[in-house]
Amino acid sequence: MKVFPDKLPETLARKLPPVIIVAGDEPLIQRDACDEVRKVARERGIEEREVLHVEPGFQWGRLTESAASMSLFATSKLIELRLGDQAPGQEGGKALEAFAAQAPNSDDVLLISAGRLDRKQQQSKWFKALDKLGVFVPVWPVDHSRLGFWMRDRATRYGLQLDMDAARLLGERTEGNLLAADQELQKLSLLQPPGARLNAEAIASGVEDNARYDVFTLTDACLRGERERAVRIVRGLKSEGIEAPVLLWALTREMRILLSLQQHLEQGQSLEHACKQQRPMIPEKRRPNYQQALQRLPHRRLHKLLLFAQRIDQAVKGGLALPVWDALNDLALTMAGGRGLLAEMPQTYRSG
């Protein structure tokens, strides 16, 4: 049964299932979910805890032994299986299926923490066997549009109140790094009196920029038309040492996808059908982003931006006198609906 992290406490309050799978790539939310399972297990009288780290060469017989061994001091225990990014493989799959088969006759609880599980893994026999017995908690990064609300709610854990400007600024400075956001809130709670209400000025003076981005965050910002955020992400990626060709590849790829979608739409196809025709297929949750971009970027403008991208590629290779990072900034800004000076006047630069 799928249960999202915010609903996990009330689900566990009703019943502690024999299996809980917490999987995703947002460390803070995953940690919170696992902590909630541990807390409820203690409240239900489960004091013994055994942690198994799955690494290359892990002996899956250890899981079987742990489930079969009886404790001298307790009738049940919490077994934590930390998969990380390791796939169970054939041996691990059989061990997990065996655990599922024995679970109805045991009082033990299995908590699995893992990286994101793809569709193939969720269709595996071991996953289905465990999911039938318990709950699956998929952990996703907080969407940028909800980040300010998340920060505001998180602050209440530490006895702080953030107005929305403060919450949004904290989100900007820690985007993609919720662990840093949580640490900043903890520090602020030590410096401020209980119940303090903080504004954007307090965040600006007390919180460093700990945001972490990737090129996919950038392309989503461009598709959504988030101009200031797109520029901020380009600056962040540069400071993190990401190579310019990586950004250029990601932005160019999105422009080619948009041109392909336009071609399908001109043939009378629906956006949904056009998205399904792409390889790989565009996920449903990202389709509104492309719809926004298509409304903002006509066919002629996309071709112009592709030509500009080609000139940036020449500059990367040393064949054109063009400031590469300024040009990438303008390319992203223009895709997001702004006006990049270099993107508007690429003809002013000539081959070296």
N, C-alpha and C positions, 0 to 999 in steps of 0.2 A: 504494500500500500504506500503510495507516494504521499509524503507529508512535508510541507515547506517549513523552513526553520522557524518562522514566526508562530507556527501552529504546533510546533513540537511540544512545548511545555504542557499545553492542555491535552494533547494526545497521550503523553506519558502519565499525566495525572489520572487518566481513566484506567490505563493498564500499561504495565511495563512488559513489552513483548520480548520473546526469547532472542530476537535478532533485530539490530538497528544498523543500517548501512548509511553512513554520512559521507557523501562523495561530492567533490567539487574543487575549484581552484581559488577560493577566497579563504585564506588561512584563518582570519579572525572569526568569521561566521562559522566555519567548521569547528574551530576551537570551542566557541560558545555552545554549539549543538552537542559536542562530545561532553563538555562540562555538565550540561543539563542531564544527560544520560547518567553520568557518574553520580550526580546529586540525588536523582530519583532512586538509583540503585541503593545508595546508602540509606535513604529514607525507608526503603523496603527491607532493610536488614541485611543487604549484601555488603559485607565488609571486606571480603577477600577479593583481590584484583590481580590479574596476571596479564602482562603486556608482551605481545609477540610482534617483533619487527620483521617484516618480510623484506629480505634483501636477496641479491643474487646468491644462489646456493642454499636458500632457506629450506629446512627439512619440514615438509608439511605434516610429517608424523607427530610433530610437536603439538599441533592443534588437536589431533586425535587423542594424544596422551593427556593433554590438559583437560579436555572434555570428559575423559574417562576417569581421571584421578579424583579420589575423594579427599576432602579436607578433614583434618582432625578437629577443626574448630568451627566449621560452618557447613551447612548443607548446600550452599550455592555460592557461586562466585561470578565476577564480571571478567570475561575474557576479552581483552582488547587486541584486535588484529589490525596492525597498522600497515596497510598495503602501500601507501604512498603512490607512486606512479608505476609500481610493479603490477603486471598482469598475473593472475593466479596460474595461468597455463593449465595444461592437462592434469598434472598431478594435483595442483591446488584446487582445480575445479572439482575433482573427485572427493578431495578432503572436505570441501565445503558442502557438497551434496550429502556426504556421510553425516556431517554435523546436523544438517537439516533433518535427516531421517531420524536421528536420535533425540532431537530437541524436544519433542512432545513428552519424552520420558525423563527429562532433566529439568532442574531448576536453574541451571546456568544461563547467563545472558551473554550473547556475543555482540560486541560493538566493533564494527568494521569502519575504519576511516581510510579513505582513498582519494586519489585525484579524480578528475572528471571521468565518468564512465560513459563511453560512447554507446550508440544504439546497438552495435554488435554485442558488446559486453552485457547490456541490459536484456538481450535476447538469449543469453547463454543459459544452459541448464542450471548451473550453480546459482546464478542470480535469481532466476525464477523460483527455484526451490526455497531460497532464503526470503525473498520478497513475499512469498505466500504466507510465511510464518510471522513476519514482522513489518517494519516500516523502512522505507527508503527516503532519505532526506537529501535531495539534490541541492547543492550549494552553488549559487551564482553570484558574481559580482553585483554590487548595487548599481542599478542603472543611473547614469549621470543625471537624468531628470528628477530622480528621487533622492539624490545624494544629500541635498540640504535638509530634507525632512528626516533622513536617517541620522544625520549628525545631531540634529536638534533632539531627537528621541534618545540617542546614545548619551548625550550630555546629562540627561536626568539620572542616569545610573550613578553619576558622580556628584549629584547634588548641585548641578549647574543648570542655568537657563540660558539658551542662546536665542537671540532674535534671528529672524530669517536671513538678514544680511550677514550676520556672523556665521551662521550655519553654512551658508553658501560659500563664503570665503574659506572656511575650514575645509569644505569639500574640495575647493579648487586647489588648495595647498597640499592636500593629502590624497587626491584622486588616484585610484589604483593601488593604494597603500593604506588600507583600513587599519592595519596594525599600528602604523604611525599615528593615525587619527586618534585611536584609542589611547596611545601613550601620551599624546598632547593633551587630551582631556583629563587624564590622570594627573599630569603635571599642573594643569590649570586648577584642578580641584584642591591641590596642596597649597597653591598660592592665593586662592580666593576664599572668602568666607562662605560657609554653607548657604546655598540658595542664591548665590550671586548671579546677576543677570549680565551677560556679556554682549557687547556690541561688536561691530566689525573692526573698530579701532583696537579693541583689546586683542582680537585675534591677529590683526596685522602686526602688532608690536610684540606679541608673545609666541607666535607659531612660525617656524621656519617652513620653507617650501620643501615638502617631502613627497610630492606627487611622483608617481611612476606610470609611464605610458608605454604603449606599444603602437606599431603602425596600424593595427586594426582599430584601435581607439581613434587614431587620426582620421582614417577613412570614414568611420561612422560620423565623426563630427563634421566632416566636409559634406557628406551626403545629407545630413540633417540641417545644414545651413548655419552651424554654430561658428560664426566667424572668429570671435575673440578666443573661443576655446581652441579652434584649429590652430591659430597662431601660437597660442600658449603651448600646445602639444608639440608643434615643430620645434619651438625653443627648448622644450624639455627633452625631446629626443636627441637634439644636437648635444646638449649638456651631458647626456648619458652615454655619449660616444657611439650612437647608432650611425652607421655609414649612410651617406647621402643616396647611393644607388638603391638602398633598401626602401627609403621613402619614395623615391621616384618610381620604383617598380610598383609599390602598393597604390599610389595615386593613379598611375597610368592604367593599371589593371581595372580600377573602378571606372575610369572614363571609357574604356573599351566595353565594359559590361553595360554601361548606360547607353552607348551607341547601339549595341546589340538589342537592348530592350526597346529602344526607339524604333528600330527596324521591324521588330515583331509587332509593335503597336500600330505602326503605319500599315501593316498588312491586315489590320482588323482584329488582332488577337487581344485577349484580355491581359492585364498586367500579371495576374496570377499564372496564366498559361505561359507567358513570356518568361517569368521567373523560373518556372519549372524546366524550361528549355535550356537554361544555362548549365554549363558544366564546370564546377559542380553546381547543383541546384541551389538557388538562393533560399535560405531558411525563411520560414513564414514570418518570424519576428523581425527580420531585417527588411522585408519588402516595403513597409511604410517609409523607410529611409530612402530607398530608391525612388519611390513615388514622389517624395518631396524634391529630390534632386532633379527628376525629369521635368517637373513643373518650373524649375528655376533655370535649368540649363538647356537651351534649345540646341538643335543639331549643329547649327553653324558655330555656336560658341564652344561646344565640345571639340569640334575639329580644330578650332583655333588653339584651344588649350593643349590638344595632343601635339600640335606643331611646336608649341612652346616647350612641351615636355621633351620633344626630340632635341631641341636646342640645349636644354639642360643636360641631356645625355651627352651631347657633344662637349659641353663645358666640363663635365665630369671626366671625360677622356682627354681633356687638355686641348681640344680643337677649337674652342670658342672662348672669347674673353667675356665671361659672364659670371658674376658672383653666385656660386652654386646655392648656398644656403639662403641668401636673399631671394633667389629665384624660386626655390622650393617653398619658401614662406608665401610668396605671391601666388604660386600655383595653388596651394592649399586654400589660401584666402579667397581666390577667385572662384574656385570650385564651391566654396561655402557661400558664395553670393556677394563677396566684397569686391573691391577694385584694387588689384595688385598692379603697381606701376610697371614693373618689368613684364608682367604678363600682357599688359596692354600695349607695350612698345618693344617687343622682342627684336624688331628690325634694327634697333639702334646699336645692336651688338653684332660684330662681324667676326668671321673666322680669323684665328691667329696664324 
